[in-house]
Amino acid sequence: MFQVVDPERREIVGSAGYKRLSGQRVIEIGFQVTPAHRRRGYATAAARELIARVFAEEDIDAIEAESLAAENASVRILRACGFTRAGEAHAADGAQLWRWRLERRLD
């Protein structure tokens, strides 16, 4: 888990992290920013940093993420980072989720 920090104020504004999905060459990422600090690019920067860190590992083929099943800021961030919608899931509380996936590019 990483802290998302405003570089000018040196203030913690959120968190981000990732985990390997069991037995797979896939990592799941997650990020959140406190309500008072949203709409300032922190979550997008955090997502991009997570992607760079994950794909720096040679044995990772793809990155996945989940969002609430609605057009929202998280969805816009995932799309901006190149993710495509890969399916649906349900949270433990029954909420509908969208699954997202970003494949490693072979340049």
N, C-alpha and C positions, 0 to 999 in steps of 0.2 A: 504494500500500500504506500502511496506517495501523497504528499501534501501538495496542493495547488496553491502557489504563493504569488501575490501581487509583487512584482519585482521592484517597483518604486517604493511602495509602503512597507514591504517585507511583512505583509499581513497574510495569514492563511485564509484562503477564500473557498477552499473545497478540497476534494480528495479524488484520487484516481488509482486504479490498480489493474492487475491482470492475473489470470491463473490458467494453467494448462488443463485442458479437458482430459479426463482420465483415459490413458492409453492412446491418445491421438496426437497428431502433429498440428494441433489447433489450440490457440490461446483465446480465452474470452476476456474482453476488456470491459471496464466500467468506469464511470466518472460522474461526479456531481459537484455543483457549485452552490454555495449558500444563496438564498433568495436575494439578499441585498447586493450580491455581486454578479448577478446574471446579466446577460446581454452585453458583455464587455469583451468577449473573445476568450475568456479563461478556459471554458470547457473545450472549445475547438482546439486551442493550443495544447491542452492536456491530452486530448484524443490523438492528436498528431504526434506528440512525444511518445505516447504509449505505442503507437504503430511503429515508429522508428525503432524503439527499443526491442519490440517483439521481433520484427523482421531482421534485426541485427543477429538474431539467433538463427543459425543455419538450418536447424531441423524443424522449422515451423513452416507449414504450407499455407495456413489461412488464419485469419482472426475473425472471431464472432462477437456479437454483442446482442443485447436485448433492449427493447424500448417498450413503453406503453403502446398499445395499438391505437394510435391517434397521431395526426399530424401535429408535431410539437417541436420544441427546440432540439431535443435529443435526436429526433429523426433528421432534422435539417443538418445537424453536425455530422451524423453518420453518412448521410448522402454526400456532403461536402468533402468528406475524407475518402470517398470512393466506395463505400459499402453499398451492397444491393440487398434488397429484401429477400430472405431465403426461407421464410415460412412463418408459422405461428406457434405459440406455446402458451402455457398458463402459469402464472405465479402461484406460490403456495396458497395465497389468499383467494385464488380463483380469477384474478384479473387477467384479461387477455393481453398477450404480449406479441410483438413482432420480433422475429429473429433476423439478424443482419449478418452478412458475411463479406469479407474482403480477402480475395485470393492473392497470394504472393505473385508479383509480376516477374516474369522471366525475361529480363531485358537482354 
